[in-house]
Amino acid sequence: MNELKKDMFIGSVSFLGIVAFVSGQFILSTMMFGVAAVWSTILLSNRTQTVKS
């Protein structure tokens, strides 16, 4: 998966979290924001390790 696809995935999960929050599905929105945060942290960690190498 290239960087653009990973960034698009994080953006779409964040957007779905916002939509779920607005529609009142608070548990689903919390899960979506959590997935986006964890995935973004993993992606950022991988990018930093690649730059250092």
Backbone hydrogen bonds, N-H to C=O, Kabsch-Sander energy under -0.5 kcal/mol:
donor,donor_aa,acceptor,acceptor_aa,energy
6,K,2,N,-1.9
7,D,3,E,-2.6
8,M,4,L,-2.4
9,F,5,K,-2.1
10,I,6,K,-2.2
11,G,7,D,-2.3
12,S,8,M,-2.5
13,V,9,F,-2.4
14,S,10,I,-2.2
15,F,11,G,-2.3
16,L,12,S,-2.5
17,G,13,V,-1.9
18,I,14,S,-1.9
19,V,15,F,-2.4
20,A,16,L,-2.5
21,F,17,G,-2.1
22,V,18,I,-2.4
23,S,19,V,-2.0
24,G,21,F,-1.1
25,Q,20,A,-2.5
26,F,24,G,-1.4
29,S,25,Q,-2.3
30,T,26,F,-2.1
31,M,27,I,-2.1
32,M,28,L,-2.4
33,F,29,S,-2.5
34,G,30,T,-2.2
35,V,31,M,-2.5
36,A,32,M,-2.4
37,A,33,F,-2.3
38,V,34,G,-2.6
39,W,35,V,-2.8
40,S,36,A,-2.2
41,T,37,A,-2.1
42,I,38,V,-2.5
43,L,39,W,-2.6
44,L,40,S,-2.6
45,S,41,T,-2.3
46,N,42,I,-2.2
47,R,43,L,-2.2
48,T,44,L,-2.1
49,Q,45,S,-2.0
50,T,46,N,-1.9
51,V,47,R,-2.0
52,K,48,T,-2.0
53,S,49,Q,-1.4
